[in-house]
C-alpha cells in the first residue's frame, strides 16, 4: 500500500468517514486489506496531548472499533451482495471480499471514489479532470440506469446526455414505448421545448415490469455525481419534460428519484432531502439497486446500458493505475 494516497482521517471523524478511510486504503493496498489499528494510531498521533491514562486510551480504541463495526454492519445489511468489503474474524482488518475489478464490486467502489472526488478529507490523489469527466458523463450514467431499473423493478432507458448511440430524446422515448412504458412520445418536441434540448433534465426513466402497459409505476430519475445535488430535485424538470416530449401524462403513476454516490450519514438530513427529492438513492442504496437491475437484465428484462458495465470496471482500473506510482 502507498500511505500517501489516503490522508489520515480527522480526529473527530464520524464512523462513515472512518470506514471510508478503511475502504479506500484497502482499495489501494497490494493485498486489498486495511487495519483498524492504523486509524487508532493515527488518532493518537494527531491529538495535541497524548493520554497518560492507558485505560482511557484503550476505551477510546474500543469505542472506535465499535463505531466502525456498527457502520460495517449497517452497510452490509443495506447493500447486501453489492457491498464488497468484510471484516476478518478478529475484527482487526477490513478487506475486499471480491476483486476490485469484479463487476459486482464495481457499483459500490465507483460510488465510494466519486464521493471523494472533490473536497475530500481523505483522498490525496483524486481522479484527474479527464477521469472525472468520463465518470460524470458516461460511467455514472451506466450505474444509474441499472439502479433505476432495479428500483423500479423493470426496464429502464438512458435519457441523459451525452448518449453513446447518438440517439435523440424522442428516439429513446420511442424505445421506451416499445418496451412497455405506456406513454407515447411526440412526433417532434413541443413548441416550448428549448432549442436543441439534450435531455430535458431527465437522466433515466424506469418502470415496473407488467404484462401490458401502462405499468403500475414509472420513475423519473436524476443522476447527480456532484455535491450540488440537493438543489436540483427531479420535480423541477418533470413538468416541462412531460409537456415537451410526451403526448400526454397517462394515468400519472409517476415518482421521482435522485441517485448520488455520497453516504448521507445524518438521518434527519436524509428525511428532509427526501421530502423534496422523493426517493434518494445514496451510496447505501444505489449499488444494491444497480445489482438488482443487472439481475433483471440476466432474466431478459430489456434495459439500456447493460452492455456497458465493463466501462465501470475499466474506469476503476484506470483510476487505480493513475493514482498508484509506477513500481519501476
C-alpha positions in Angstrom: 0.0 0.0 0.0 1.1 3.5 -0.6 0.1 5.5 2.5 0.4 8.9 0.8 -2.7 8.1 -1.3 -5.1 8.3 1.7 -4.8 11.1 4.3 -5.3 10.2 8.0 -8.9 10.6 9.0 -9.7 13.7 11.1 -9.6 13.0 14.9 -13.3 13.9 15.2 -14.3 12.0 12.1 -17.7 10.2 12.2 -18.0 6.4 11.6 -18.8 6.8 8.0 -15.6 8.7 7.3 -13.6 6.2 9.3 -15.0 3.4 7.3 -14.4 5.2 4.0 -10.8 5.6 5.1 -10.5 1.8 5.6 -12.3 1.1 2.3 -10.1 3.5 0.3 -7.0 2.1 2.0 -8.0 -1.4 1.1 -8.7 -0.4 -2.5 -5.2 0.9 -3.0 -3.4 -1.8 -0.9 -1.5 -4.5 -2.7 -3.2 -7.2 -0.6 -6.6 -5.3 -0.5 -6.6 -5.0 3.3 -6.7 -2.2 5.9 -6.1 -2.4 9.6 -8.3 -0.6 12.2 -5.2 -0.2 14.4 -3.8 2.3 11.8 -6.8 4.6 12.5 -6.4 4.3 16.3 -2.7 5.0 15.9 -3.3 8.0 13.6 -5.8 9.5 16.1 -3.3 9.2 18.9 -0.6 10.9 16.8 -2.9 13.8 15.8 -4.1 14.5 19.4 -2.4 17.6 20.8 -1.7 15.8 24.1 -1.2 12.1 24.5 -3.3 10.3 27.0 -1.3 9.4 30.0 -4.1 7.2 31.3 -3.6 4.0 29.3 -7.0 2.7 30.4 -8.7 5.7 28.9 -6.8 5.3 25.7 -7.9 1.7 25.5 -11.5 2.7 26.0 -11.3 5.2 23.1 -9.8 2.5 20.9 -12.6 0.1 21.8 -15.3 2.7 21.2 -13.7 3.5 17.8 -13.8 -0.2 16.8 -17.5 -0.5 17.9 -18.4 2.5 15.8 -16.7 1.1 12.8 -18.2 -2.4 13.3 -21.7 -0.8 13.5 -21.2 1.1 10.3 -19.8 -2.1 8.5 -22.9 -4.0 9.7 -25.2 -1.2 8.5 -23.6 -1.2 5.1 -23.7 -5.0 4.8 -27.4 -5.1 5.7 -28.3 -2.2 3.4 -26.2 -3.2 0.4 -26.3 -7.0 0.8 -24.4 -8.7 -2.1 -23.3 -5.3 -3.6 -21.1 -4.5 -0.6 -17.6 -5.7 -1.5 -15.9 -5.4 2.0 -15.9 -7.5 5.1 -14.1 -7.6 8.5 -11.9 -10.5 9.2 -12.7 -12.9 12.1 -10.7 -10.9 14.6 -12.4 -7.6 13.6 -9.0 -6.0 13.2 -8.8 -5.8 9.3 -11.2 -4.8 6.6 -10.7 -6.3 3.2 -12.3 -6.7 -0.2 -14.4 -9.8 -0.3 -14.0 -9.9 -4.1 -11.5 -8.4 -6.5 -11.9 -4.6 -7.0 -12.5 -5.1 -10.8 -15.2 -7.7 -10.2 -18.4 -6.2 -11.8 -20.4 -7.0 -8.7 -17.9 -4.9 -6.6 -17.7 -2.1 -9.1 -21.0 -0.4 -8.4 -20.1 0.3 -4.8 -16.5 1.2 -5.5 -17.4 3.7 -8.1 -19.7 5.5 -5.6 -17.1 5.4 -2.9 -14.5 7.1 -5.1 -17.0 9.5 -6.6 -17.8 10.6 -3.1 -14.2 11.8 -2.6 -13.5 13.4 -6.0 -13.9 16.9 -4.6 -13.5 18.4 -1.1 -12.4 15.0 0.4 -10.7 14.9 3.8 -9.2 11.6 2.7 -8.2 11.2 -0.9 -4.9 12.8 -1.7 -4.7 11.7 -5.3 -8.2 12.2 -6.7 -9.0 11.3 -10.3 -7.7 13.9 -12.8 -10.1 16.0 -14.9 -10.3 13.5 -17.7 -11.3 10.7 -15.4 -13.8 12.9 -13.6 -15.4 14.0 -16.8 -15.6 10.4 -18.0 -17.2 9.3 -14.7 -19.8 12.1 -14.8 -20.6 12.0 -18.5 -20.6 8.3 -19.1 -19.7 5.9 -16.3 -22.2 7.1 -13.6 -24.9 7.0 -16.3 -24.3 3.3 -16.7 -24.6 2.7 -13.0 -27.6 5.0 -12.6 -29.6 3.4 -15.4 -29.2 -0.1 -13.9 -30.0 1.3 -10.5 -33.3 2.9 -11.6 -34.2 -0.4 -13.3 -33.6 -2.2 -10.0 -35.5 0.4 -8.0 -38.5 0.3 -10.4 -38.4 -3.4 -10.8 -38.4 -3.4 -14.6 -37.0 -1.9 -17.8 -35.1 1.4 -18.0 -33.9 3.7 -20.7 -30.9 6.0 -20.6 -32.0 9.6 -21.4 -29.1 11.6 -20.1 -26.8 13.4 -22.5 -24.3 12.7 -24.0 -25.9 9.4 -25.3 -23.4 6.9 -26.5 -25.6 5.9 -29.5 -26.2 9.5 -30.6 -30.0 8.9 -30.4 -32.3 11.9 -29.9 -34.6 12.1 -26.8 -37.6 11.1 -28.9 -35.7 8.1 -30.2 -35.0 7.0 -26.6 -38.7 7.6 -25.6 -39.9 5.6 -28.7 -37.8 2.7 -27.5 -39.3 3.0 -24.0 -42.8 2.9 -25.5 -41.9 -0.3 -27.4 -40.7 -1.8 -24.1 -43.9 -1.0 -22.3 -43.6 2.4 -20.8 -47.2 3.2 -21.7 -46.6 6.8 -22.7 -46.4 8.0 -26.3 -43.7 10.4 -27.3 -44.5 13.4 -29.6 -43.5 13.3 -33.2 -41.4 16.4 -32.5 -40.6 18.4 -29.3 -43.4 20.7 -28.1 -43.3 24.3 -29.1 -42.0 25.4 -25.7 -39.1 22.9 -25.7 -35.7 24.5 -25.5 -34.0 24.5 -29.0 -31.6 21.6 -29.3 -32.8 20.2 -26.0 -30.3 17.5 -24.9 -32.1 15.5 -22.2 -34.8 17.8 -20.7 -33.2 17.4 -17.3 -34.2 13.7 -17.0 -31.4 11.1 -16.9 -33.2 7.8 -16.6 -36.7 6.5 -16.9 -37.6 3.1 -15.3 -40.9 1.4 -14.8 -42.2 -1.7 -13.1 -42.4 -4.8 -15.2 -46.0 -5.6 -16.2 -47.9 -7.9 -18.6 -49.1 -4.8 -20.6 -49.0 -1.0 -20.4 -49.4 1.1 -18.5 -47.1 -0.2 -15.8 -48.1 0.2 -12.2 -45.4 2.8 -11.6 -42.9 4.9 -13.5 -39.7 6.5 -12.0 -38.1 9.6 -13.5 -34.5 9.6 -12.3 -31.8 12.3 -12.0 -28.2 11.3 -11.6 -26.1 13.7 -9.5 -22.5 12.9 -9.0 -21.6 16.4 -7.9 -22.1 18.0 -4.4 -24.7 20.5 -5.6 -27.4 17.8 -6.0 -29.5 18.9 -3.1 -30.9 22.0 -5.0 -31.8 20.0 -8.2 -34.7 17.7 -7.4 -36.3 15.9 -10.4 -39.6 17.6 -9.7 -38.2 20.9 -11.1 -37.7 19.3 -14.6 -40.6 16.9 -14.7 -43.5 19.2 -15.8 -41.6 20.7 -18.7 -40.2 17.3 -19.7 -43.7 15.8 -20.0 -45.1 18.7 -21.9 -42.2 18.9 -24.2 -41.8 15.3 -25.2 -44.9 13.3 -24.5 -48.4 13.4 -26.0 -50.0 13.2 -22.5 -49.1 12.0 -19.0 -51.2 8.9 -19.0 -52.6 7.8 -15.6 -49.7 9.7 -13.9 -48.5 6.8 -11.7 -45.2 8.7 -11.6 -42.5 9.1 -9.0 -39.1 10.7 -8.8 -35.6 9.5 -7.7 -32.3 11.2 -7.2 -29.2 9.0 -7.3 -26.0 10.2 -5.6 -22.7 8.5 -4.8 -22.5 10.0 -1.3 -23.4 8.4 2.0 -25.9 10.6 3.8 -25.0 9.8 7.4 -27.4 12.0 9.2 -30.9 10.5 9.3 -32.6 13.9 9.7 -30.8 15.3 6.7 -31.8 12.2 4.7 -35.5 12.7 5.7 -35.5 16.4 4.9 -34.0 15.8 1.5 -36.4 13.0 0.7 -39.4 15.4 1.2 -38.2 17.3 -1.9 -36.5 14.6 -3.9 -39.0 11.8 -3.1 -36.7 8.8 -3.4 -33.0 9.3 -2.6 -30.6 6.5 -3.6 -27.3 7.3 -1.8 -24.3 5.0 -1.5 -26.3 2.7 0.8 -28.9 2.1 -1.9 -27.7 2.8 -5.4 -25.2 -0.1 -5.7 -27.8 -2.6 -4.5 -30.3 -1.4 -7.0 -27.8 -1.4 -9.7 -27.0 -5.1 -8.9 -30.8 -5.8 -8.9 -31.0 -4.2 -12.3 -28.2 -6.3 -13.7 -30.0 -9.4 -12.3 -33.2 -8.3 -14.0 -31.3 -8.0 -17.3 -30.0 -11.5 -16.9 -33.6 -12.6 -16.7 -34.4 -11.0 -20.0 -35.8 -7.6 -18.9 -34.8 -5.0 -21.5 -32.7 -2.0 -20.4 -30.2 0.4 -21.8 -26.6 0.4 -20.7 -26.5 -3.3 -19.5 -23.8 -3.9 -22.1 -21.6 -1.1 -20.7 -21.0 -2.4 -17.2 -17.4 -3.0 -18.3 -17.0 0.7 -18.6 -17.3 1.0 -14.8 -14.7 -1.7 -14.3 -12.4 -0.1 -16.8 -12.7 3.3 -15.1 -11.8 1.8 -11.7 -8.7 0.1 -13.3 -7.7 3.3 -15.0 -8.1 5.4 -11.8 -6.1 2.9 -9.7 -3.3 2.8 -12.3 -3.3 6.7 -12.4 -3.1 7.0 -8.6 -0.6 4.3 -7.8 3.1 5.1 -8.6 4.9 3.1 -11.2 6.6 0.2 -9.4 9.6 0.6 -11.7 
